[in-house]
């Protein structure tokens, strides 16, 4: 019987500690997690064990569940926010939707038909969600919104009414869900903040999201995956499903 690197251990009446090879698992700032409820402790242990069994060069920070828990702990208002950037509300973990959406590939389909056809399939969840408020704009090669305004061939801005629909979803999210949008977006170069928001809202599947990433970021023109792509997809799906399970857990609420 294989011994798991990550285990949980009861502490007190209702709390559980997560252990790695018998030693207490630390946050990314190398201090101790508070005792966790059993549901979230089990999800975190399962996620980390999967990563250690299936990912080359594993690290605890490869677990999205770990990253969310650690970040929530360090931005908890009762503890203070160590190292926050001084934004208006550092504890809110807001998504910079107004800025990020201007480079969102789901609103900027390639003019090349070879790439445009799969891209239109990939952004179907966004089109379904927005209906008549979806827009197709030129690809944005500017680095900043200021450059967009000064550019003679301005690539156009995503309309305010379109952005507002995603803001409504994000405003209904918990802090953990909003941070998850940022976390997953960072993993894939923020190719689509709208699609990532719908992923966390469970309006697009992890499998379809991963394929959309390949289509938009690497100009993949087929839904047939190579062996390595399948491995990466399966790892992402497992990690993403664990994250979604964690976001729904009662135990996560103690850190929000």
N, C-alpha and C positions, 0 to 999 in steps of 0.2 A: 504494500500500500504506500503510495507516494505521500511524503510529508509536505504540506503546504508551507511556503515561506511566510504567508500572512495568515494570522489567526486572530480571533477575538477572545477577550477574557472578561468575565463579569467583574464589575467593580461597584460595590455598594448594592443598593436595592434594585435600581433600574438602569444603571450605567454600564457601558462596556468600553474597554480599551482595545485598540487595534495594535497588534504586535507584529513585528517583522523579525523572524528568527528568534522569537522570545523577548525581543527588546521593544520598548514602547516606540511606536511610530510617531515622528515629529512633524510639525508643520514646515512650510518652506522657510520659515524664520528660525527653525531649530528649537522651537519650544513645544510644550505639550498641548495636544488637543484636550478639551474638556471631555469628560465621559460622554459617550454617544449613546443614543438609543439603539436597541438591538437591530432594528431594520436598516438604518443607515450604516451602522458598523459592518453588518453582513454584506451590504451592497459594495462598500468600499473594499472589504477583504476579497470578495469575489472578483472585483474588477482588477485589483492589483495582482492577484494570483493568475488571472488570465493573461495579463501583460507579461508577467515573469515567465509564463509557460510558452508564449507565442511571439514575443517581440525581441528582436536582437538588440543587445545592449540596453536592457530594461532599466527604467528609472521611475521612481514614484510619481514624478511630475508628468509622466506620459498618461497618467490616469486623469481624465477630465473630472471624475468624481472627487479625487484628491485635491485638484486645483480649486474646485469650487468650495469645498469644505474649508481648506486652508485660507483662502481669500476671504470668505465670509467671517471666519474667526478673527482675522486681523482687521476687518472693517466693521466690527460690531460696535455700535454706539456706546455700549456699556464699558467697552475696553478702551475706546479711543482708536484712532486710525493711524497706525505707525507708518510713516513714509508716504502718506497720501499727497496728491499733487496740488492741493489747494483749489480745486475746481469748486463751483458754487456749493455743491453737496457731494463731497467725496464718498459718503456712505451709500449714496443712491445707486452707484455702479451703473450710471446711465450709458446708453448706446448713442454714439454720435451719428444718429440716423440722418440728420439734415445734411451733414458733410459727406458721409460714406456713400449715401445713395447716389451721389452725382457720378460715381465711378462704377455703379452697380451694372454688371454685364447683362442682367435680365432686362434692362431698359436700353441697351446699346448693342443691338444685334449686328453681327458682321455683315458688311455689304456683299461679301463673297458668298454666292449661293451654296457652295460646297460646305461652308461652315454655318451658314444661316439656318439651313433646314434642321440640323440637330440642335442648334441653339434655341430655336423656336419651340422644339419639343421640350428641351430642358427647362425653359422658363414657363411652361404651361401652368404650374401651380400658382405662379405670381399673376399670370393673366386671369386665371380662374378666380383668384381672390379679389383682384381689382376690377374686373369687368371693364367698363368703358373708361376707367381712370388709368388704365395702362397706357404708356406711351413708348414709342420706338424712336430713340434719338441717335445721332451719330456717335461713334466710338470716341471717348474722351481721352485725349493724349496729354491734356494739361496736368500740371502737378498740383495746382492749388485752385481754389475758387476765384482768386484774384486773376490768375492767368486766364481762366475761362471767360471772365468779364472783359479782359483786355484783348482777347484773341479775335482778330478780324473774322475768322471763320468759327465763331463761337459754337461749341458743340451742343449748346442748349442745356437748360436746367430741368430736372425732374420737377413737375408742378407741385405746388404746395398742397393741393387737395389729395394728390397721390401720397405724398409723404405723411399727411395727417392720418391716413388709414393705418399705416404701420405704427405711427406714434400711439394710436389708440390701443393697438395690440401690446406694444411695449409698456404702456402705462398700466395695463392690467396685469403685467408680469410681476412676479416677486423679484427681489434683489438677486436671488440665485439664478433665476431665468434670464434676467438682463445680463448678468455677468457671463452666463453661458453663451449668449449670442456673441459677445466680444471674444470669448475664449475660442469657440469653434471658428469664428471669422478669422482670427489671427492664425489659426492652423493652416488655412487655405488662402492666405493673402487677401482676405476681404474681397473675394471675387463677386459676392452678392450678399449685401446685408439684408435685403428683402427675403431672399431664399433662406438665409440662416435664421431669420426671425420666424419664418413659417415652419422651419424644422423644429425649433424649440416649442412652437405652438402645436406641433404634431399635425400640421397640414401638408407636410411632405415627408416621405419616408427617408430614413438614413441611406438606403440603397439608391434611391433616385437622386438624393442630394449629392452623393459621392460621384455618380455618373455625370451630373450637371457640372461638378467641379472639373472633371476631366475634359468635358466638352468645352467649357469656357476658358479654363486656364491653359489647357494643352491642345486645344483645337482638335479634339478627338471627333471623328466623323461617324463613328459606329458605336453601337451599344455592346459590341463583342469585346470582351476584356482579355488582355494578355494574362499569363499566369501570375506575374508579379502584381498586376493591377487587381486581380481577384483576391490575392492574399491581403493587399492593403485595404481593399473594400471590406473584406470579412472582419478584419481587425477594427476598422472604423465602425462598422455596424454594431459589433459587440460592445465596444466602448461607448458608443452613442446610446444604445439601448440601456446600458447601465446608468448613464447620466440621466436619461429621461426617467428611469425608475427612481433614481435618487431625488430628482426634483419633485416627484410626487410623494415622497416618503414623509411620514410624520416626524421622523427624527431630524430631518433637515431644518424644520421650523425653529428649532432651539437656537440655531446660529443666524437666523434672519433678523 
